[in-house]
């Protein structure tokens, strides 16, 4: 009598029942995390005002962008390789990847941390200023030392998500960090009456540090990290290297549209409040991104395994689930923003009502992008990665140049329109690529 043989990836590829519940829980967690982050942003915006709030958001975005660059695609590679290794209980492969890239990351960030401390000391020597007494120097230069903390926290979160703990990833990144920010902010308010960017950045980094410690503890207790660490590593440089480098260029090409827009408005717009308006607009619109990220946190590892096992039926099912979920849920959110967006902006302060049209444009562009984004999830895991990366990189270079020029000559609002057009170009490309290669054999390689 023949026994039915179960492929080790069957469990992770089941999309009904418990998988649906996980996605539902993920969306609930995502909405809760958004609510907490929204409250934190409102408190900070009301304390700082539109102009300073814009500078604060631009500083955080710039530091996060450098942190993302410094990982060199290793964090994205976790999502590509670790799910398959763990599904097949290939702990030696997992150990090799994590050991190799973690050593590289620690070396890079030791250098960045040293440079950051040296810059702070030099500025203190030249100006007498420090992180809680900044008058003439931009706060960004005093917080370069914090880039390694941001990068390592992101790296740990990506490992947790790649290990199949999507809801834990959402809780740690979306709920715990803003909650800690709110608690630390409350403590600071008791002792510091006048809040400016430096104090707010200190609050932010303390919250990140606390979240990173808890994420590290969770990794050892709830994932296979302890088991992986005990294994003799197997290094597959030939397999990892080209994929990780392509993912690096893909990440830097697709993840920083908001950051470029904020920096362009901060640098070139004559109205100092414009960057603050843009920051508030993205805070509200980020609810759409949150839903998209919540769905991907659960579906991402499944897509990775489905592509590696060349399960076209499962890939199609995951794609349709992602498109329908994003379309229905985010379509409803966009409708709410369309009708009551002005009331949301008033939470930040009466001056923010000027950004109502900007909010509609940005949230509309993000909504349409999230509907098409499941295609991007699949392309970055498949044989289309190289082509998709090339398009994204060229598109992002054009966007940076055009966005800065438009912001300089026509202001931040015009740059917002450029942002929306950039997102539209990505959507058109994803649809075109899907029609062209979906049924071709090279799609699965």
SVG drawing of the C-alpha trace seen along z (x, -y; Angstrom):
<svg xmlns="http://www.w3.org/2000/svg" viewBox="-17 -81 54 83">
<polyline fill="none" stroke="black" stroke-width="0.4" points="0.0,0.0 1.4,-3.3 1.4,-6.2 0.7,-9.7 3.9,-11.6 3.6,-15.2 6.0,-17.8 7.5,-19.8 6.2,-23.0 2.5,-21.9 1.8,-23.3 3.1,-26.8 1.3,-26.9 -2.2,-26.3 -4.1,-29.5 -7.4,-28.6 -8.6,-28.2 -5.8,-29.1 -4.0,-31.1 -7.1,-33.3 -7.3,-33.8 -3.6,-34.8 -4.2,-37.4 -7.3,-38.7 -5.3,-38.9 -2.6,-40.7 -4.9,-43.3 -6.4,-43.9 -2.9,-44.3 -2.0,-46.6 -5.0,-48.8 -4.3,-49.0 -0.6,-49.8 -1.7,-52.6 -4.0,-54.0 -1.1,-54.1 1.3,-55.6 -1.4,-58.1 -1.8,-59.3 2.0,-59.6 2.2,-61.7 -0.6,-64.0 1.0,-64.6 4.3,-65.4 2.8,-67.6 0.8,-69.6 3.8,-70.1 6.2,-71.0 4.0,-72.8 3.9,-72.3 7.3,-73.6 9.3,-71.8 7.2,-68.7 8.3,-68.6 12.0,-68.9 11.5,-66.1 9.9,-63.8 12.6,-64.6 15.4,-63.9 13.8,-60.5 13.2,-59.6 16.8,-60.5 18.3,-58.4 16.0,-55.4 17.0,-55.7 20.7,-55.5 20.0,-52.6 18.2,-50.8 21.1,-51.5 23.7,-50.2 22.1,-46.8 23.0,-46.2 20.0,-44.1 20.8,-41.5 17.4,-42.2 15.5,-41.7 17.5,-38.5 16.1,-37.1 12.6,-37.1 13.9,-35.4 15.9,-32.5 15.0,-31.9 11.4,-30.7 12.5,-28.0 15.4,-26.9 13.2,-26.7 10.3,-25.0 12.8,-22.2 14.5,-22.2 17.7,-23.3 19.2,-24.9 22.7,-24.7 21.7,-27.0 19.9,-29.4 23.0,-29.5 25.3,-30.2 23.2,-33.1 22.7,-34.7 26.3,-34.3 27.7,-35.7 25.5,-38.7 25.3,-39.5 29.1,-39.7 29.2,-42.1 26.4,-44.2 28.1,-44.5 31.3,-45.6 29.6,-48.2 27.7,-49.6 30.6,-49.7 32.2,-52.1 29.0,-54.1 28.6,-54.3 32.2,-55.5 31.8,-58.1 28.5,-59.3 30.2,-59.7 33.1,-61.5 30.9,-63.9 29.0,-64.7 32.2,-65.3 33.6,-67.5 30.4,-69.6 30.5,-69.8 34.1,-71.0 33.3,-73.6 29.9,-74.9 29.5,-73.8 26.2,-72.1 25.1,-68.6 22.0,-66.5 19.8,-68.3 21.2,-71.7 21.2,-72.2 20.9,-75.8 22.6,-76.3 23.5,-72.8 20.8,-70.5 19.9,-67.7 20.5,-65.1 24.3,-65.4 24.0,-64.7 22.1,-61.5 24.1,-59.7 25.3,-57.3 21.7,-56.0 21.7,-54.6 23.1,-51.2 20.4,-50.8 17.7,-51.5 19.3,-49.1 19.8,-46.2 16.2,-46.6 15.0,-46.4 17.2,-43.3 15.8,-41.5 12.2,-42.3 12.8,-41.0 14.2,-37.7 11.1,-37.4 8.8,-37.9 10.8,-35.5 10.5,-32.9 6.7,-32.9 5.9,-35.1 4.1,-37.8 1.9,-39.0 4.8,-39.2 6.6,-41.3 3.6,-43.7 3.3,-43.9 6.9,-44.6 7.3,-47.2 3.8,-48.8 2.5,-48.6 5.4,-48.2 7.6,-51.0 4.9,-53.7 3.6,-52.6 7.1,-52.9 7.4,-56.3 4.2,-57.5 5.3,-56.3 8.8,-57.9 7.2,-61.0 4.9,-61.3 7.8,-60.9 9.8,-63.6 6.9,-66.0 6.9,-65.8 10.5,-67.1 10.9,-69.1 8.4,-71.8 9.8,-73.1 10.0,-70.3 12.0,-70.6 13.4,-68.1 16.3,-66.9 14.2,-65.9 11.7,-64.2 14.5,-62.3 15.8,-61.1 12.3,-59.8 12.2,-58.0 15.6,-56.3 14.8,-55.2 11.6,-53.5 13.6,-51.8 16.2,-50.6 13.5,-49.1 11.8,-47.5 15.1,-46.0 15.8,-44.4 12.4,-42.8 12.7,-41.7 16.0,-40.0 14.6,-38.2 11.6,-37.1 13.9,-35.8 15.7,-33.5 12.5,-32.3 10.0,-31.9 11.9,-31.4 14.5,-28.8 17.4,-31.2 18.8,-29.2 18.7,-26.0 20.2,-27.8 23.0,-29.2 24.1,-25.7 24.4,-24.4 27.6,-24.1 26.9,-26.8 26.7,-26.0 27.6,-29.0 25.9,-29.3 27.6,-32.5 26.9,-31.8 23.2,-31.6 22.9,-34.4 25.1,-37.1 23.4,-38.0 19.9,-37.9 20.9,-40.0 22.5,-42.7 19.5,-42.9 17.2,-43.1 19.4,-45.9 18.9,-48.0 15.2,-47.1 14.8,-48.2 16.6,-51.5 14.6,-52.1 11.1,-51.4 11.2,-52.3 12.1,-55.9 9.6,-57.9 8.2,-59.6 11.6,-60.4 12.8,-62.0 9.6,-64.1 10.0,-65.2 13.7,-66.1 12.9,-68.0 10.1,-70.0 12.4,-70.7 15.3,-71.8 13.5,-73.7 10.0,-74.8 9.8,-78.4 7.0,-77.7 8.6,-76.0 5.3,-74.4 5.0,-72.3 7.2,-69.5 5.0,-69.3 1.9,-69.1 3.5,-66.3 4.5,-64.4 0.9,-64.7 -0.5,-63.5 1.7,-60.4 0.8,-59.7 -2.8,-59.5 -2.3,-57.7 0.0,-55.2 -3.1,-53.3 -3.3,-52.0 0.3,-50.9 -0.3,-49.3 -3.0,-47.0 -0.8,-46.1 2.2,-45.4 -0.1,-43.3 -1.2,-41.1 2.4,-40.8 3.7,-39.9 1.6,-36.7 1.8,-36.0 5.4,-36.9 7.0,-33.7 4.3,-31.6 5.1,-33.4 8.8,-32.6 8.2,-28.9 5.7,-28.7 8.1,-30.3 11.0,-28.1 8.8,-25.0 7.4,-26.3 3.8,-26.0 2.1,-28.2 -1.4,-27.5 -0.4,-28.6 1.3,-31.7 -1.9,-32.7 -4.0,-32.0 -1.8,-34.2 -1.8,-36.9 -5.6,-37.0 -5.9,-37.0 -3.6,-39.9 -5.2,-42.0 -8.8,-41.4 -7.9,-42.0 -6.0,-45.2 -8.7,-46.4 -11.6,-45.9 -10.1,-47.0 -7.9,-49.8 -10.6,-51.0 -12.9,-51.5 -10.1,-53.4 -9.5,-55.6 -13.2,-56.4 -13.2,-57.4 -10.2,-59.6 -11.9,-61.1 -15.0,-62.0 -13.5,-62.8 -9.8,-63.5 -10.1,-67.2 -11.3,-66.2 -8.3,-63.9 -6.0,-66.7 -7.5,-68.9 -6.3,-66.5 -2.7,-67.7 -3.7,-71.4 -5.9,-73.9 -3.0,-74.9 -2.9,-71.4 -6.3,-71.7 -4.4,-73.4 -3.1,-69.9 -6.5,-68.4 -6.1,-68.2 -2.5,-66.9 -4.0,-64.1 -6.4,-63.0 -3.7,-62.8 -1.2,-60.9 -3.8,-58.5 -5.3,-57.8 -1.8,-57.0 -0.9,-54.7 -4.3,-52.9 -3.8,-52.1 -0.2,-51.0 -1.2,-48.6 -3.8,-46.9 -1.0,-46.1 1.7,-45.5 1.1,-41.7 2.6,-41.5 5.7,-43.2 5.8,-40.6 6.0,-37.8 8.3,-39.4 10.9,-40.2 10.9,-36.5 10.9,-35.1 13.0,-35.0 11.7,-38.5 13.7,-40.1 16.5,-41.4 14.2,-43.1 12.0,-44.5 15.0,-45.8 16.4,-47.5 13.1,-49.3 12.7,-50.3 16.2,-51.7 15.9,-53.8 12.5,-55.0 13.7,-56.1 16.7,-58.0 14.3,-59.9 11.9,-60.5 14.7,-61.9 15.8,-64.4 12.4,-65.5 11.0,-65.7 13.9,-68.0 13.6,-70.2 9.9,-70.5 10.1,-71.2 12.7,-73.9 10.8,-75.7 7.2,-75.0 7.0,-74.0 6.2,-71.0 2.6,-70.6 3.8,-70.1 6.4,-67.6 3.5,-65.6 2.0,-65.3 5.3,-64.0 5.2,-61.4 1.7,-60.3 2.8,-60.1 5.8,-57.9 3.5,-55.5 1.3,-55.4 4.3,-54.5 5.1,-51.6 1.5,-50.3 1.6,-50.4 4.9,-48.6 3.8,-45.8 0.7,-45.2 2.6,-45.2 5.3,-42.8 2.6,-40.4 0.9,-40.3 4.2,-39.8 5.8,-37.0 3.3,-35.3 3.0,-32.2 6.6,-32.0 8.9,-29.3 11.6,-31.8 9.1,-33.4 9.7,-30.6 13.5,-30.6"/>
</svg>
